[in-house]
Amino acid sequence: MENYDIIVVGAGPGGLFAAINCGGENKKVLVIERNSSAGKKLLISGAGRCNLTHQGNIKDFLNYYGDNGGFIKHSLFKFTNEDLMDFFKKRGIALISNEDGKVFPETLKSSDILNILLKECKRKEISIKYNQRVEKVNYNKEKLAFYIETKENRYTSKYLVIATGGKSYSNTGSTGDGYVFAEKLGHTIEEPAPSLTPLYIKDYPFRELSGTSFENLPIALWRNKKKIKSYRGDVLLTHKNISGPGILNFSRYVLPGDIIRINFIGIKGEEAFRAEFIEKVISRGKSMIKTILKEYPLSKRFIDKLMDIAGIFQDLKCGELSKKNRNRLVEILTNFPMEVEGLGDFNLAMATRGGVSLKEVSPKTMESRIIKGLYFCGEVLDIDGDTGGYNIQGAFSMGKLAAKWIIKDMKGE
Ligand SMILES: Cc1cc2nc3c(=O)[nH]c(=O)nc-3n(C[C@H](O)[C@H](O)[C@H](O)COP(=O)(O)OP(=O)(O)OC[C@H]3O[C@@H](n4cnc5c(N)ncnc54)[C@H](O)[C@@H]3O)c2cc1C
């Protein structure tokens, strides 16, 4: 049995950062990783470029974690995007941001980010055991100690950080093991499901429009004939499903059977567009309807398709458009309903919603409210961010906070 002060399960950004911030001053810190190397998911993040954070105001970050933003507030404010950027800049990594505010290493190589983390682990003399999958985690109340088993070895420690990630892209090593450990230790698991994932639509009508994208469209979610959420974001039509940042971010709220309604006119609300469109149709009787539609940010192919869906002849003139068809066209343009057949599975989802219930973890310390000395950080928790660097920032901030409180506890502060 090997004895450590602190054991971290999982060498993703959350686990590595927790370990780095616990390390040094002769503390014995161990990271156990099932893969033969660290940060497999980090390496593929941002298409291999690692969108590690966002350059927006940290206060605005709270809007990008769905309904659970409140939980992550403390960790984000204690270790902000600026702090994270400084951490890498001080270690020689130049960073850039794109027009959307997403931050990347200038080299656009996620391996540069990972290498800094591994270098820090080395500097702080943190042990990392690779190719060891933690299979069992037990807690001994009398001894206040955790017992961790892999096929290869047994370990014990006073502090345990579970940083095993979510369930998506399981070939990166995150297969949901952390949920099993947490449950065994008395924690509740909110049903994990794919997030940041495309939506499959019943009788999907836009197959041949694959590649068409729209900026900043209003999207509404309907369930049991009630509107339950609305959102704005970019939408991409693919040959199989609807995707794009707006849909991916919204997917955390969606269930099969829901109706998604999209306003393809985007800039205008339904009523404003209706009034403007009717006025144009009435005053320009000899113009083709298509000509009017081309005045909006819609491609010719898309207009043709929508007119087909509305059952309106392609060369119909405004003066020939019946009131019924006019209303139908406005409805299709501003409130296009699509029934969700299913969501992209864990092989497509970039994040996991659900996970270790936030009610049983302190947002101020990341410590379990059930077992002293047990900490969680990153995607294993029931919190998932939007695209834009919010997940990796979240994992770093939570890892940092967990470490801070472990150190305080060790010092008896
Ligand atoms: C394709 C893709 C692209 C993404 N791009 C971005 C992006 O650009 N920006 C962004 O912010 N987010 C992005 N994400 C999400 C982001 O990568 C994750 O949210 C983040 O990596 C979570 O960090 P983590 O440390 O919590 O978990 P992970 O990175 O999942 O790490 C968990 C680690 O635990 C290990 N582990 C699991 N179980 C065990 C066990 N039983 N024993 C030992 N080890 C175990 C795993 O092997 C893994 O190494 C992307 C995700 C995907 C899938």
The ligand as an SDF file (V2000), in Angstrom:
LIG
                    3D

 53 58  0  0  0  0  0  0  0  0999 V2000
  -14.1480   17.1390  -28.9840 C   0  0  0  0  0  0  0  0  0  0  0  0
  -14.1440   18.0330  -27.7760 C   0  0  0  0  0  0  0  0  0  0  0  0
  -13.7210   19.3380  -27.8940 C   0  0  0  0  0  0  0  0  0  0  0  0
  -13.7560   20.1770  -26.7820 C   0  0  0  0  0  0  0  0  0  0  0  0
  -13.3060   21.4600  -26.9260 N   0  0  0  0  0  0  0  0  0  0  0  0
  -13.3280   22.2900  -25.8530 C   0  0  0  0  0  0  0  0  0  0  0  0
  -12.8010   23.6000  -25.9550 C   0  0  0  0  0  0  0  0  0  0  0  0
  -12.2320   24.0020  -26.9700 O   0  0  0  0  0  0  0  0  0  0  0  0
  -12.9140   24.4260  -24.8660 N   0  0  0  0  0  0  0  0  0  0  0  0
  -13.4910   23.9940  -23.6840 C   0  0  0  0  0  0  0  0  0  0  0  0
  -13.5810   24.7780  -22.7330 O   0  0  0  0  0  0  0  0  0  0  0  0
  -13.9320   22.7350  -23.5570 N   0  0  0  0  0  0  0  0  0  0  0  0
  -13.8520   21.8790  -24.5970 C   0  0  0  0  0  0  0  0  0  0  0  0
  -14.2810   20.5780  -24.4520 N   0  0  0  0  0  0  0  0  0  0  0  0
  -14.7010   20.1220  -23.1060 C   0  0  0  0  0  0  0  0  0  0  0  0
  -13.4800   19.9630  -22.2020 C   0  0  0  0  0  0  0  0  0  0  0  0
  -12.4520   19.2910  -22.8980 O   0  0  0  0  0  0  0  0  0  0  0  0
  -13.8400   19.1860  -20.9330 C   0  0  0  0  0  0  0  0  0  0  0  0
  -14.9390   19.8050  -20.3060 O   0  0  0  0  0  0  0  0  0  0  0  0
  -12.6540   19.1400  -19.9770 C   0  0  0  0  0  0  0  0  0  0  0  0
  -11.5970   18.3870  -20.5360 O   0  0  0  0  0  0  0  0  0  0  0  0
  -13.0570   18.5350  -18.6410 C   0  0  0  0  0  0  0  0  0  0  0  0
  -11.9350   18.4440  -17.8370 O   0  0  0  0  0  0  0  0  0  0  0  0
  -11.8710   17.4170  -16.6330 P   0  0  0  0  0  0  0  0  0  0  0  0
  -10.5160   17.5650  -16.0550 O   0  0  0  0  0  0  0  0  0  0  0  0
  -13.0470   17.6060  -15.7590 O   0  0  0  0  0  0  0  0  0  0  0  0
  -12.0570   15.9690  -17.2820 O   0  0  0  0  0  0  0  0  0  0  0  0
  -11.3140   15.2300  -18.4960 P   0  0  0  0  0  0  0  0  0  0  0  0
  -10.5710   16.1660  -19.3410 O   0  0  0  0  0  0  0  0  0  0  0  0
  -12.3510   14.3680  -19.1060 O   0  0  0  0  0  0  0  0  0  0  0  0
  -10.2540   14.3110  -17.7470 O   0  0  0  0  0  0  0  0  0  0  0  0
  -10.6300   13.2430  -16.9250 C   0  0  0  0  0  0  0  0  0  0  0  0
   -9.4750   12.2700  -16.8350 C   0  0  0  0  0  0  0  0  0  0  0  0
   -9.8050   11.2620  -15.8750 O   0  0  0  0  0  0  0  0  0  0  0  0
   -9.3250   10.0170  -16.3440 C   0  0  0  0  0  0  0  0  0  0  0  0
  -10.0830    8.9490  -15.7010 N   0  0  0  0  0  0  0  0  0  0  0  0
  -11.4170    8.6980  -15.8050 C   0  0  0  0  0  0  0  0  0  0  0  0
  -11.7580    7.6290  -15.0540 N   0  0  0  0  0  0  0  0  0  0  0  0
  -10.6200    7.1830  -14.4710 C   0  0  0  0  0  0  0  0  0  0  0  0
  -10.3300    6.1170  -13.5950 C   0  0  0  0  0  0  0  0  0  0  0  0
  -11.2630    5.2670  -13.1830 N   0  0  0  0  0  0  0  0  0  0  0  0
   -9.0480    5.9510  -13.1910 N   0  0  0  0  0  0  0  0  0  0  0  0
   -8.0710    6.7820  -13.6030 C   0  0  0  0  0  0  0  0  0  0  0  0
   -8.2940    7.8150  -14.4450 N   0  0  0  0  0  0  0  0  0  0  0  0
   -9.5610    8.0110  -14.8660 C   0  0  0  0  0  0  0  0  0  0  0  0
   -9.5600   10.0870  -17.8400 C   0  0  0  0  0  0  0  0  0  0  0  0
   -8.7820    9.1500  -18.5380 O   0  0  0  0  0  0  0  0  0  0  0  0
   -9.1910   11.5360  -18.1470 C   0  0  0  0  0  0  0  0  0  0  0  0
   -7.8440   11.6640  -18.4750 O   0  0  0  0  0  0  0  0  0  0  0  0
  -14.2290   19.7140  -25.5370 C   0  0  0  0  0  0  0  0  0  0  0  0
  -14.6350   18.3860  -25.4170 C   0  0  0  0  0  0  0  0  0  0  0  0
  -14.5900   17.5410  -26.5140 C   0  0  0  0  0  0  0  0  0  0  0  0
  -15.0240   16.1200  -26.3490 C   0  0  0  0  0  0  0  0  0  0  0  0
  1  2  1  0
  2  3  1  0
  2 52  2  0
  3  4  2  0
  4  5  1  0
  4 50  1  0
  5  6  2  0
  6  7  1  0
  6 13  1  0
  7  8  2  0
  7  9  1  0
  9 10  1  0
 10 11  2  0
 10 12  1  0
 12 13  2  0
 13 14  1  0
 14 15  1  0
 14 50  1  0
 15 16  1  0
 16 17  1  0
 16 18  1  0
 18 19  1  0
 18 20  1  0
 20 21  1  0
 20 22  1  0
 22 23  1  0
 23 24  1  0
 24 25  2  0
 24 26  1  0
 24 27  1  0
 27 28  1  0
 28 29  2  0
 28 30  1  0
 28 31  1  0
 31 32  1  0
 32 33  1  0
 33 34  1  0
 33 48  1  0
 34 35  1  0
 35 36  1  0
 35 46  1  0
 36 37  1  0
 36 45  1  0
 37 38  2  0
 38 39  1  0
 39 40  1  0
 39 45  2  0
 40 41  1  0
 40 42  2  0
 42 43  1  0
 43 44  2  0
 44 45  1  0
 46 47  1  0
 46 48  1  0
 48 49  1  0
 50 51  2  0
 51 52  1  0
 52 53  1  0
M  END
$$$$
